[in-house]
Amino acid sequence: MSKNEILEALKNKRQKCTVYTRVMGYHRPVESFNVGKTGEHKQRLQFTEH
């Protein structure tokens, strides 16, 4: 099964979630970002501290 087929099969079990990120010292939902900020958010690298 492809990824799209799996997502379509489980469509009725999925629900929307709100993703927050820290911007300038406070948390904001990513869905409220403008086009430029959305692109910047997608380019961020995830890392873990050791």
Backbone as CSV, one residue per row, in Angstrom:
resi,resn,N_x,N_y,N_z,CA_x,CA_y,CA_z,C_x,C_y,C_z
1,MET,0.845,-1.197,0.000,0.000,0.000,0.000,0.876,1.242,0.000
2,SER,0.462,2.225,-0.771,1.210,3.481,-0.789,0.758,4.361,0.376
3,LYS,1.523,5.380,0.631,1.221,6.313,1.723,-0.157,6.956,1.537
4,ASN,-0.471,7.349,0.318,-1.761,7.986,0.045,-2.932,7.027,0.260
5,GLU,-2.736,5.770,-0.097,-3.792,4.771,0.096,-4.046,4.543,1.587
6,ILE,-2.990,4.509,2.366,-3.128,4.330,3.813,-3.854,5.519,4.423
7,LEU,-3.457,6.724,4.035,-4.105,7.926,4.565,-5.587,7.970,4.189
8,GLU,-5.898,7.580,2.974,-7.295,7.583,2.525,-8.110,6.545,3.295
9,ALA,-7.533,5.381,3.559,-8.240,4.326,4.286,-8.530,4.724,5.734
10,LEU,-7.655,5.523,6.313,-7.812,5.932,7.715,-8.378,7.345,7.869
11,LYS,-8.919,7.887,6.800,-9.401,9.267,6.780,-10.433,9.548,7.878
12,ASN,-11.325,8.616,8.149,-12.377,8.845,9.139,-11.843,8.805,10.578
13,LYS,-10.632,8.298,10.791,-10.050,8.230,12.130,-9.114,9.406,12.421
14,ARG,-8.814,10.196,11.401,-7.870,11.309,11.563,-8.585,12.541,12.101
15,GLN,-7.822,13.377,12.811,-8.361,14.645,13.281,-7.293,15.716,13.156
16,LYS,-7.739,16.950,13.012,-6.818,18.065,12.847,-6.156,18.381,14.182
17,CYS,-4.859,18.645,14.140,-4.160,19.057,15.351,-3.526,20.421,15.098
18,THR,-3.377,21.200,16.133,-2.774,22.517,16.029,-1.317,22.424,16.463
19,VAL,-0.425,22.870,15.590,1.008,22.839,15.874,1.433,24.241,16.288
20,TYR,2.094,24.338,17.442,2.591,25.611,17.936,4.108,25.638,17.837
21,THR,4.655,26.820,17.631,6.097,26.997,17.638,6.420,28.286,18.372
22,ARG,7.614,28.366,18.887,8.030,29.540,19.652,8.567,30.587,18.679
23,VAL,7.972,31.783,18.707,8.372,32.887,17.844,8.572,34.119,18.709
24,MET,9.779,34.650,18.698,10.098,35.878,19.432,9.682,35.797,20.901
25,GLY,9.898,34.659,21.529,9.680,34.524,22.957,8.299,34.056,23.379
26,TYR,7.390,33.842,22.467,6.070,33.329,22.829,5.608,32.302,21.802
27,HIS,4.612,31.525,22.154,4.140,30.434,21.293,2.982,30.889,20.416
28,ARG,3.040,30.519,19.133,1.980,30.855,18.178,1.659,29.629,17.338
29,PRO,0.395,29.497,16.932,0.052,28.373,16.047,0.638,28.591,14.655
30,VAL,1.192,27.546,14.092,1.824,27.624,12.771,0.798,27.990,11.695
31,GLU,-0.451,27.562,11.865,-1.472,27.826,10.833,-1.777,29.317,10.671
32,SER,-1.378,30.154,11.637,-1.648,31.595,11.532,-0.498,32.351,10.860
33,PHE,0.562,31.637,10.439,1.707,32.281,9.796,1.348,32.755,8.397
34,ASN,2.023,33.829,7.952,1.871,34.281,6.569,2.740,33.402,5.661
35,VAL,2.716,33.645,4.369,3.405,32.796,3.401,4.909,32.741,3.675
36,GLY,5.520,33.880,3.944,6.960,33.930,4.186,7.362,33.174,5.435
37,LYS,6.619,33.365,6.504,6.924,32.691,7.763,6.683,31.187,7.649
38,THR,5.669,30.773,6.896,5.408,29.346,6.681,6.586,28.691,5.970
39,GLY,7.118,29.351,4.935,8.279,28.832,4.219,9.497,28.741,5.119
40,GLU,9.692,29.756,5.942,10.815,29.759,6.883,10.683,28.610,7.885
41,HIS,9.490,28.365,8.362,9.251,27.286,9.326,9.561,25.924,8.715
42,LYS,9.214,25.720,7.439,9.470,24.442,6.759,10.964,24.197,6.559
43,GLN,11.774,25.263,6.495,13.209,25.125,6.272,13.985,24.886,7.565
44,ARG,13.355,24.997,8.708,14.055,24.806,9.983,14.540,23.377,10.134
45,LEU,15.679,23.226,10.768,16.233,21.911,11.040,15.913,21.499,12.469
46,GLN,15.529,20.242,12.651,15.264,19.710,13.981,16.562,19.160,14.559
47,PHE,16.777,19.383,15.838,17.967,18.856,16.463,17.647,18.436,17.897
48,THR,18.531,17.613,18.467,18.400,17.210,19.861,19.686,17.547,20.599
49,GLU,19.545,18.059,21.819,20.716,18.376,22.624,21.205,17.126,23.323
50,HIS,22.495,16.975,23.405,23.082,15.817,24.082,23.472,16.191,25.496
